[in-house]
Amino acid sequence: MRLFEFMSSGEIVRLPDSDVLPGIPLEFSPLVALLMPFNRVLIGSSFRESYEVWRWGKIGSAQWSEVAFCRNKPKVFDLGLLGKVLLTKESVNALRKGLLELLEPIGDHETTISVLQSIMRKRTTGSEKKGVLLRPYGNNLEGNIKDVTVETAYWGLRWALHWNLSESLTRMKIWLSRAIDVLDPSFLSPPPMWFSLSKLPDDQVLREWEESGFVADQLRHFELSDSNPTVIKGSDMYLLRYIYRFKDVFEAQPLYTWLVLNMPLWEDLRTKCLLSLSEVLLACWGFKEAVEATDEMMLYGKSVREMGNLIVITQ
């Protein structure tokens, strides 16, 4: 069991591993434990070898509560009259990494390979080069070249397929089939995006846009216009708004999405990839989702072994 101790700063420190921790129910089968103030302890264990489960309680007590962590988000534990304990986002990330390194990655490998292979085949149909997706079965990756692009596509699809995120899967397919040559994770980070249930995001975001060269009168156009999508041009970049309506949720409130692109990237997506305005945003959104899914999936210590080394050979 990986053992950590909470510090008053909100950070945690690693202690020597331990086989047992007195006062913890045996059925929890703890893999990670964080010793906290006032005889409290946070326990991390697994469900079906792939899912993280976190429980929090007092050592020796029969009452335990399940808690949920989010990546890059701090966590507050309320101790009533004793006060509160704050775990920093860095501590949350470290604890999750410590647990997920011991688990099997979620999702089905063969299904993901099949979907990825189908997308790559369609992408090369009609071109002079035919893409062939290969998957070596060996686990020794030392002599192989890591393909960041295919790796990101693989983990993004695997994440979306596992959680049955059909609309996310559609967005990733647009990215992979239409824009991956431009939105390539091997040299490009996802462009900034914002999401809101109101017609405009919060004031902090509006100030960021104004500092980027968009004037207030331009931004007011978003509030007045019902056009979908809508785009405005700044001094050296474009700001695109798309009102996204969920297909899988009946009568769901629309989601207002915004995307900022510099001039060269805008031109590549519009003229090289021949994307419509809505496709530009959806491709960038799918790219963003795939990168974020990859960051999450790579926390699993067994991810590389599970995937093997995926490379695309063109002939």
Secondary structure per residue as TSV (DSSP state, phi and psi in degrees):
chain	resnum	aa	ss	phi	psi
A	1	M	-	360.0	131.6
A	2	R	E	-81.4	126.9
A	3	L	E	-115.2	133.1
A	4	F	E	-128.1	159.6
A	5	E	E	-128.8	138.3
A	6	F	E	-81.0	137.0
A	7	M	-	-107.0	155.8
A	8	S	T	-61.4	-21.6
A	9	S	T	-74.1	-10.4
A	10	G	S	96.1	-8.9
A	11	E	-	-86.0	168.8
A	12	I	E	-126.5	155.8
A	13	V	E	-126.4	147.0
A	14	R	E	-82.5	134.0
A	15	L	E	-107.8	167.1
A	16	P	-	-58.0	143.3
A	17	D	-	-60.4	153.0
A	18	S	-	-136.0	146.6
A	19	D	S	-80.1	-34.1
A	20	V	-	-137.2	158.3
A	21	L	-	-136.3	105.8
A	22	P	T	-56.8	141.2
A	23	G	T	90.7	3.7
A	24	I	S	-105.1	129.1
A	25	P	-	-54.7	132.1
A	26	L	G	-63.4	-30.9
A	27	E	G	-68.4	-12.7
A	28	F	G	-71.4	-24.8
A	29	S	-	45.2	61.1
A	30	P	-	-65.7	137.9
A	31	L	S	-106.8	-27.7
A	32	V	E	-137.2	140.7
A	33	A	E	-139.6	139.4
A	34	L	E	-118.4	117.6
A	35	L	E	-78.7	125.6
A	36	M	-	-120.3	169.9
A	37	P	S	-63.2	161.0
A	38	F	T	58.4	37.7
A	39	N	T	64.7	21.0
A	40	R	E	-90.7	157.6
A	41	V	E	-147.5	144.1
A	42	L	E	-108.7	126.9
A	43	I	E	-114.6	130.9
A	44	G	E	-112.1	127.6
A	45	S	E	-139.8	-177.8
A	46	S	E	-118.2	155.0
A	47	F	E	-123.8	122.7
A	48	R	T	54.6	33.7
A	49	E	T	68.7	-3.0
A	50	S	T	-130.7	-18.2
A	51	Y	E	-106.4	133.4
A	52	E	E	-79.4	138.4
A	53	V	E	-130.4	127.1
A	54	W	E	-119.8	131.0
A	55	R	E	-127.1	146.1
A	56	W	E	-132.2	134.9
A	57	G	E	-173.8	-169.7
A	58	K	E	-101.2	135.0
A	59	I	T	-57.9	129.5
A	60	G	T	88.5	-7.3
A	61	S	-	-90.0	156.2
A	62	A	S	-94.4	-5.8
A	63	Q	-	-102.2	118.8
A	64	W	E	-132.6	147.2
A	65	S	E	-118.2	138.2
A	66	E	E	-79.5	140.9
A	67	V	E	-127.8	156.3
A	68	A	-	-120.6	139.6
A	69	F	-	-111.7	148.5
A	70	C	-	-120.9	141.1
A	71	R	T	-57.8	133.0
A	72	N	T	62.7	25.9
A	73	K	-	-125.2	132.5
A	74	P	-	-70.0	167.3
A	75	K	E	-136.0	132.7
A	76	V	E	-109.4	131.1
A	77	F	E	-109.8	122.3
A	78	D	E	-92.4	119.3
A	79	L	-	-103.5	19.3
A	80	G	G	67.6	-125.7
A	81	L	G	-66.3	-18.9
A	82	L	G	-80.4	-9.3
A	83	G	-	105.1	-157.9
A	84	K	E	-128.1	151.0
A	85	V	E	-116.5	125.0
A	86	L	E	-108.2	121.8
A	87	L	E	-95.4	124.5
A	88	T	-	-66.8	162.6
A	89	K	H	-62.9	-32.2
A	90	E	H	-65.2	-38.2
A	91	S	H	-68.8	-40.7
A	92	V	H	-59.8	-46.4
A	93	N	H	-62.4	-40.4
A	94	A	H	-66.4	-40.1
A	95	L	H	-66.3	-44.8
A	96	R	H	-63.0	-42.7
A	97	K	H	-61.8	-42.0
A	98	G	H	-60.9	-33.5
A	99	L	H	-82.5	-48.5
A	100	L	H	-65.1	-25.8
A	101	E	T	-60.2	-21.1
A	102	L	T	-96.6	-2.0
A	103	L	S	-109.7	163.3
A	104	E	-	-81.6	140.5
A	105	P	-	-65.5	143.2
A	106	I	S	-72.0	161.6
A	107	G	S	97.6	167.6
A	108	D	-	-108.6	124.2
A	109	H	H	-66.2	-48.8
A	110	E	H	-65.3	-40.9
A	111	T	H	-62.8	-42.4
A	112	T	H	-62.9	-44.7
A	113	I	H	-59.4	-42.4
A	114	S	H	-62.3	-45.5
A	115	V	H	-66.4	-43.7
A	116	L	H	-63.4	-42.1
A	117	Q	H	-63.3	-40.0
A	118	S	H	-63.2	-42.3
A	119	I	H	-64.7	-43.8
A	120	M	H	-66.6	-35.6
A	121	R	H	-66.0	-44.4
A	122	K	H	-64.3	-34.6
A	123	R	H	-65.0	-33.2
A	124	T	H	-96.1	-2.9
A	125	T	T	-62.0	128.6
A	126	G	T	88.6	-5.8
A	127	S	S	-96.1	169.2
A	128	E	S	-72.1	-29.4
A	129	K	S	-100.4	139.3
A	130	K	-	-109.2	124.1
A	131	G	E	-86.0	134.5
A	132	V	E	-124.6	121.5
A	133	L	E	-89.7	124.6
A	134	L	E	-112.6	147.9
A	135	R	-	-136.0	97.8
A	136	P	-	-63.5	143.1
A	137	Y	-	-87.3	-13.3
A	138	G	-	-70.8	152.1
A	139	N	-	-99.9	-4.8
A	140	N	-	-85.1	106.5
A	141	L	-	-102.3	4.0
A	142	E	T	-58.9	-38.8
A	143	G	T	-92.8	4.1
A	144	N	S	-101.3	155.8
A	145	I	-	-92.8	127.9
A	146	K	-	-76.8	126.4
A	147	D	-	-100.6	98.8
A	148	V	H	-62.5	-37.1
A	149	T	H	-63.6	-49.9
A	150	V	H	-68.4	-37.7
A	151	E	H	-60.1	-45.0
A	152	T	H	-64.3	-42.6
A	153	A	H	-61.2	-44.0
A	154	Y	H	-60.3	-53.0
A	155	W	H	-70.0	-34.0
A	156	G	H	-62.8	-46.5
A	157	L	H	-65.3	-41.4
A	158	R	H	-62.1	-41.3
A	159	W	H	-62.9	-49.5
A	160	A	H	-65.1	-40.2
A	161	L	H	-65.5	-41.7
A	162	H	H	-64.5	-43.4
A	163	W	T	-90.3	7.4
A	164	N	T	56.3	44.4
A	165	L	-	-90.2	79.1
A	166	S	H	-63.5	-38.9
A	167	E	H	-72.3	-36.9
A	168	S	H	-63.3	-40.4
A	169	L	H	-61.5	-40.5
A	170	T	H	-62.2	-42.8
A	171	R	H	-64.7	-40.4
A	172	M	H	-65.2	-35.9
A	173	K	H	-66.2	-37.3
A	174	I	H	-62.5	-45.7
A	175	W	I	-59.0	-49.0
A	176	L	I	-69.0	-39.6
A	177	S	I	-86.3	-23.2
A	178	R	I	-118.5	-24.2
A	179	A	I	-137.7	9.9
A	180	I	T	-68.1	-24.9
A	181	D	T	-67.2	-27.3
A	182	V	T	-96.6	-47.8
A	183	L	S	-90.6	72.0
A	184	D	-	-103.0	115.5
A	185	P	T	-65.7	-11.9
A	186	S	T	-71.5	-18.9
A	187	F	T	-141.0	0.8
A	188	L	-	-136.4	135.8
A	189	S	-	-89.8	153.8
A	190	P	-	-58.5	135.6
A	191	P	-	-64.6	154.0
A	192	P	-	-65.5	139.4
A	193	M	E	-134.4	154.0
A	194	W	E	-134.2	152.0
A	195	F	E	-134.2	141.1
A	196	S	E	-156.3	151.3
A	197	L	S	-88.7	-10.1
A	198	S	S	-103.0	169.1
A	199	K	S	-67.9	-22.7
A	200	L	S	-133.3	147.5
A	201	P	-	-73.5	-173.6
A	202	D	-	-71.9	170.4
A	203	D	H	-62.2	-33.4
A	204	Q	H	-62.3	-41.7
A	205	V	H	-66.3	-41.5
A	206	L	H	-60.3	-39.5
A	207	R	H	-64.9	-38.8
A	208	E	H	-61.1	-42.0
A	209	W	H	-65.1	-41.5
A	210	E	H	-64.5	-38.6
A	211	E	H	-66.9	-23.3
A	212	S	T	-85.0	-3.2
A	213	G	T	113.8	0.4
A	214	F	-	-91.5	130.6
A	215	V	-	-89.2	161.3
A	216	A	H	-60.2	-39.2
A	217	D	H	-62.5	-36.9
A	218	Q	H	-64.7	-44.7
A	219	L	H	-66.5	-31.5
A	220	R	H	-64.9	-23.5
A	221	H	H	-60.5	-34.3
A	222	F	H	-63.2	-37.7
A	223	E	H	-72.3	-30.6
A	224	L	H	-92.0	-24.9
A	225	S	-	-90.0	139.3
A	226	D	-	-103.1	2.9
A	227	S	-	-64.1	143.5
A	228	N	S	-144.0	114.2
A	229	P	S	-81.8	169.9
A	230	T	E	-129.4	140.6
A	231	V	E	-135.1	143.0
A	232	I	E	-127.4	153.0
A	233	K	E	-111.4	127.9
A	234	G	-	-96.4	-161.1
A	235	S	S	-66.7	-39.1
A	236	D	S	-143.0	19.2
A	237	M	E	-156.8	167.8
A	238	Y	E	-113.1	147.3
A	239	L	E	-121.6	118.2
A	240	L	E	-113.1	131.4
A	241	R	E	-114.0	137.4
A	242	Y	E	-134.9	127.5
A	243	I	E	-88.8	108.9
A	244	Y	E	-95.6	126.7
A	245	R	-	-112.5	120.7
A	246	F	-	-69.5	133.1
A	247	K	S	-84.6	-28.1
A	248	D	S	-90.1	-5.3
A	249	V	S	-120.4	119.4
A	250	F	T	-69.8	128.3
A	251	E	T	55.8	32.2
A	252	A	-	-72.3	147.6
A	253	Q	-	-67.3	136.6
A	254	P	-	-64.1	151.9
A	255	L	E	-107.8	121.6
A	256	Y	E	-84.9	122.9
A	257	T	E	-121.3	140.7
A	258	W	E	-127.4	146.1
A	259	L	E	-138.6	131.7
A	260	V	E	-109.1	129.4
A	261	L	E	-130.5	137.9
A	262	N	E	-73.1	166.2
A	263	M	H	-59.1	-49.1
A	264	P	H	-60.3	-41.9
A	265	L	H	-67.3	-39.9
A	266	W	H	-58.9	-47.4
A	267	E	H	-63.0	-40.5
A	268	D	I	-63.6	-43.8
A	269	L	I	-69.5	-34.0
A	270	R	I	-83.9	-40.3
A	271	T	I	-100.7	-37.1
A	272	K	I	-82.1	-45.9
A	273	C	S	-89.2	-13.9
A	274	L	-	58.0	45.8
A	275	L	-	-91.7	143.0
A	276	S	-	-72.6	172.2
A	277	L	H	-60.2	-44.9
A	278	S	H	-66.3	-37.6
A	279	E	H	-67.1	-33.2
A	280	V	H	-58.7	-49.7
A	281	L	H	-67.1	-43.0
A	282	L	H	-65.8	-37.7
A	283	A	H	-65.4	-43.6
A	284	C	H	-66.3	-36.1
A	285	W	H	-66.2	-45.7
A	286	G	H	-62.2	-38.9
A	287	F	H	-60.4	-46.8
A	288	K	H	-61.0	-44.4
A	289	E	H	-63.9	-39.7
A	290	A	H	-65.7	-41.9
A	291	V	H	-64.8	-43.5
A	292	E	H	-66.2	-39.2
A	293	A	H	-64.2	-39.6
A	294	T	H	-63.3	-43.6
A	295	D	H	-58.0	-39.9
A	296	E	H	-72.2	-45.5
A	297	M	H	-68.1	-30.1
A	298	M	T	-74.1	-4.6
A	299	L	T	-69.2	-26.8
A	300	Y	S	-69.2	124.9
A	301	G	T	-66.4	-20.3
A	302	K	T	-99.9	12.9
A	303	S	H	-63.8	-47.5
A	304	V	H	-63.3	-42.2
A	305	R	H	-63.1	-38.7
A	306	E	H	-67.9	-42.0
A	307	M	H	-78.4	-34.1
A	308	G	-	73.3	-166.6
A	309	N	-	-106.9	114.3
A	310	L	-	-97.4	127.1
A	311	I	E	-136.0	150.5
A	312	V	E	-105.2	123.7
A	313	I	E	-106.1	125.8
A	314	T	E	-104.9	141.4
A	315	Q	-	-139.6	360.0
